[in-house]
Amino acid sequence: MAQAADTNIGYTARSREAFDRDSALQDAILYQIVVLGEAAKGALAADPSLESTLPDVEWSPIARMRDRVAHHYWATDHEVVWQTATVAVPELRRALTAALERLGEAD
C-alpha cells in the first residue's frame, strides 16, 4: 500500500493541468487507487484485526473507491479522483507510515 501511495503521490506532483489533459496520467492514477483498494481488502482479509489494531488507516474508504473505479468506471468523476489522489492518498500514506513505525517495520 505504501508503494502504491508513493507512486500516486509522484503522479499527482505533475499537476492538475497535466492530469486534466493526459489520459495516460489519469489511467495511472486510477490504477494506483485500484491497487491501494485491493491491497487494503487483501490485508483485511488476511488479518481482520488490522482494522481495530490500526484504526488510523482508512481501510474502508479506499476499498470503496477501488470498487467504484473498477465497477463504475464509466461514471468516474475526475474531480473526485483528483481529490482522492491529492488529499485522501497522502493522508492514507501518513497513517500507513505511523502504523508501520508503531509495528516496528520499515516501509
N, C-alpha and C positions, 0 to 999 in steps of 0.2 A: 504494500500500500504506500509506503514511504517513497519508493522509487517512482511509482505512477504519479503521486502528488508532485514530486520534484520535477518530473518531466512536464506535467501540466503547467506548473508554475513557470517553467522555462518557456513554454509555448506562449503563455499569456504575456510574457515580457516583451513580445514582439509588437504589441499594441492592439487596441480595439480596432483601429482602422485596418490593420493587417488581417485581423480576424474577420471583419466585415467583407473584405474583398477577396480573401483567399479561401476557396472551398477546401483545399488540402489542409490548411491550418484548422479550419472548422472540424474537419473529419478527425484530425489528430487529437484535438482537444476532446471531442466526443468519445473517441476511443479510450482515452485515458480515464474519462469519467466511468465508462463501462468497466474498465479494468479495476478501478477503485471499488465500484459497487460489487463486482463479482468477488473481489478479494475479501471485502467485508462480509459478504454472505458465506464465503468459504471458511473464514476464520471463525465465525459464529457457529457454523455447522460442526466444525472440528472441536470447538470448545465453547459451548453456550454460556459458560460462566464469565467469558470476556466482557459481556455486556454489563454485568454488575461489577466486575473487577476493574474495568477501565471505562467508567461512566462518562468521562470527558470526550471520548471518541464518539462522534455522531455516526453510529453504525447504521441505524435505520434510514436516515435521510439520504445518505449516499447510495444505499441499496435501492431505495425507491427511485432515485434519479436514474440509476442504471436501468431499472425496469422501464421507466418512461422513455428513455432514449432508445433502448433496444426494441421495445414493443410498440411504441407510438412515434417512431422516427419521423413520420410524415407531419406530425403536429408539433415538432420540436421548435420551441421559441428561442431564437438566438440570444435574446436579452436574458432569458433565464439561464441558458448555457453559460453566457459570459459572467453573470453574477455568481453562478456556481463555481466556475473556474477561477474567478478572481477574488472571491470572498470566502465561500464555503471550503474550497480545497485548501487554501493557505491556513484556515482555521483548523481544518482536519489535520494538516501536516504538523501544526504546533501541538495539537493534542496527541498525535502519534509520537512525536519527539518526547514529550513529557512522559507518556506511557512507557516508552522504551527505556527512558532514564530510570523510572521507578522500578522497572523489571530488571534493570542492570544489563541491558542488551544494547549493542551498537546497532545503528541502522544501516 
